Amino acid sequence: MTDLLTLTNVHTHIGRYHILHGVDFAIPEHQTTMLLGRNGAGKTTTLRTIMGLWAASSGQITLAGQRIEAMATPDIARLGIGYVPESMAVFSDLTVKENLVLAARDGPLDDNRLEWIFGFFPALKRFWLSRAGGLSGGQKQMLSIARAIVEPRKLLLIDEPTKGLAPAIIGALIECFAEIKRSGVTILLVEQNFHVAQRIGDAVLVMDNGRIVHRGAMAALAEDTLLQERLLGLSLEAHQ
C-alpha cells in the first residue's frame, strides 16, 4: 500500500505557543484515516499546517513524494488537495452556484459531477440561486464539502464536518464520504463524533498534546473500550 501524505517530525508554532511537537504519520492512498483526540490536542493545527495556512517551524511534509511544507496554500491546493475547515468556509454574499463556480479552478462546472454532488446534497440544487448566507448550518456544511469536491481531488482534509448537525444530515455525509473514498480519493478526517469515526474510518491516528500517541486500524480501536478510555477519556460505545 502506497502512502500519499507523510509528515516527518513536524513542529508548528503559533506566536509564542508550540502547538505541534514532532508529528509523524503517513496516510495510505485510497483510505479514510480518522484523526482523533481531545479538544486542544492539535488536530486542526495539523490540517492547517498541511495546507500551509500555518507554516511548519521544522520537519517535512510530502505529498506523493513531493515536499510541500514550504509551499504557499494556493500551490498546495493545485496539487489536488481539498480542504473543508471547521468554520464552514463559504461566501455568504454569493449564491450556491457562484460558490461552486469559484471553487472550480480548472474551468466550467461539470454537469455530471454536479448531479453526483446533488445526489448527496439535494438542498444545494434546490437553493442553487440562493445566497449562501441564508442557508441553514447543515446546508452550509454541505456547500463547504461540495466546494472541496466540485473537482476531482487526490486528498481531502476535513475538519469536524458533523459538528452540530442533525442525524439525517450526518447520515448523508457518511454516505458522501463513503462514495468519495470508493472513487479513489484519500481522506484525512478530524471528527469528534466517534460513531461516525467508527462507521467510515479505515485507519486511526490519535493525538495528545501535539503528538501522535496511537496509530492503527479504526476497527481495532472501536473494539477496545479500555484503549478508547485511555486515549480519549471515553468510549465509542457511549456515543452510539
N, C-alpha and C positions, 0 to 999 in steps of 0.2 A: 504494500500500500504506500503510495507516494504522499509526502507531506506538501501541502500547498503553502501554508504560512508557518513561519518559525520565528520565535522570539528567543534570543540568547542573552542572558544576563542584562535585561533591560531595566534601567533605573530612570525614574521621572521625578523631577522636582517641579513644584508649582509655587513660585515665590520662594520663601524660605522653608517650605514644607517638602519633605522627602516622602513621596507617595508610593512609588514602586521601588522595591528593594531587590533587584536582581531577578526579574521574572523570566522563567524559562518554560516554554512549552512548544509543541508542534501540533498543527491542525491537519489531519489527513484529508485528502481530496474526497469529495462526494459524500461527506458525512456531516451530521449535525452535532457539534460539540457544545455542551452547556458550560457556561462559566458561572459558578455559584459561589456564594459567600455571604457573610453578614453585611449589613449596611456599613459603608466606610471601609470595606476590605480592599478597594482599589479596582473594582470591576469596570466601572465607567472610565476611569483613568486609563485602563488598559486599552479599551476600544478607541478612545480619543488619541492615545499615543500611536496606535497602529495607523490611524487616519492622518497623523501629522498635525492634528489640531492642538495638541500639546507636544512639544519636542522632547524626545528621549534625551536624558542627560548623558547616558552612555549605553552601550550594548548594541546589538544588531537585530534588525527586523528584516526578514526576507520573504518575498512573495514569488513563488515558483523559481527560487534561486536568485532572484534579483534583490539587491539591497534597497530598501525604501526608507530607512529611518531618517535620512537627511533630505528627503523629497518634500515638496510642497503638497498640500492637501489636494488641489485640483489634479496634479500629476499622478498622485496615488489613485485617485478615483478613476482616471483614464486607463489605468492598468486592469480595471474590471472589478473594483471593489465598490459595493453599495453599502451605505451606512444609514441606519434608522436610529436616530438618537432618542433618548427617553423623553425629550421635550416635544415630540410630535412636530418636527420641523416642516411646516407648510407656510405658504404665503397667504396670509389671511385675506388680503385685499384682492387676490386673484381668484378666478374660478377654478373648479376642479380641473377642467380641461387645460387651462393656462398653466396650472401647477405641473401637469404631466408633460406638456409641451416643453417647458423649461428643463425638465429632468431628462428629456430625450436628446442628449447632446449630439448623437450621431446622425440626426436627421428627423424627418417627419415621424409622427406616431404610426406604429404598425397596427393596422386594424385587427389582425388576427391575435396579436399579443394583447391588445386592449380587451377583446372579447374573452380571452383567457383570464385576465385580471377581473373583469366584471363577473365571471363565474363564481369567484370567491367573494367579491365585494359588490353586489348588485346596487347598493346605495350610491356608489360613485357614478354609475350610469344614470341613475335617477336624478342626481344633483349635478349632472355634467356641466351645466352652465350657471351653477350657483356659486356664490362666493364661499371660499373655504372657511372663512371666519364664522359663517353661520352654521357650520356642521356641528354635530354632537362630538363629544370627546372620542367615542368609539369610531365615528366616521372619519375624524381627523387622523386617527391612528391608521385606519385603512388607507387613507390617502398618502400618509407618510410611507407606508410599506409599498404602496403602488408606485410611488416616485422612485423607490430604490430598485424596483424590478421591472420598470417600464421598458428597459433594455436588458438584454442578457448580461448577467454578471458571473464572474468566476467565484466570487466570495461575497457573502453578505454578513455584515456586522450589525447585530440588532440588540438594542438596549431596552430591556423590560417592556416588551410590546403589549403584555396583557394587564399592565398595572391599571387598576381602577375600571376595568371593562366588565360588561355583563357576560354571564356564562355563554349566551348564544353567540356573541361576537368572538369570545375566546375559542369556541368550537370552530368557527370559520377560520380563525388564524391558524389553528392546529392543522386543519386540512390544507390551508395555503402553504404552510411551511413544509408539510409532507410532500406536496406536489412539486414545490421548488426543488427539494432535495432529489426527487425522482428525475427531475430534468437535468441533473448533473451538477447543480450548484452546491458549493461548500458553505456551511453556515456556522458562525460563532455567535452564540445567543446568550445574553445575560438574562436571567429570569428568576424572580422571587417566588413564583407560583410553582411549587415542587411537583404538583400533579401534572402540570404542563411539561415540566422538565422530564419527568418520567415517561410521558407519552411520546415525546418527539426526539429525545436525546439518544445518540449512539454512544458518545463518549462524554466524560465529565471532567472538568477541572474545578477545584475548589480553592478559593483564595482566602487568605487571612493576613491582615497587616501588611499588604503589599507584596505578598509572596504566594506562590503556588504550593499548597500544602498537601494536595491529593490529586491524583490523576488516575483514570481507569475507565471501565465501562459503566455507562449510566445504569444498566440493569443490575450490576453488582451492587452499586450504592443503594439502589431502590430496595434491594433485598436485605440490607444490613442496617437495621434500626440503630444498633449501638454506634456504628460508624457515622450515621447521619447525626445523631445527637452529639457525638464528639466533635465533628467538623462544623456543624451548622447550628447546634443548640436546640434542634427539634428534629422530628421525624417526618418523612414523606407521608406516612400513614395518617398522621394527624391532619393533613391538608388534602385528603382525597374526599 
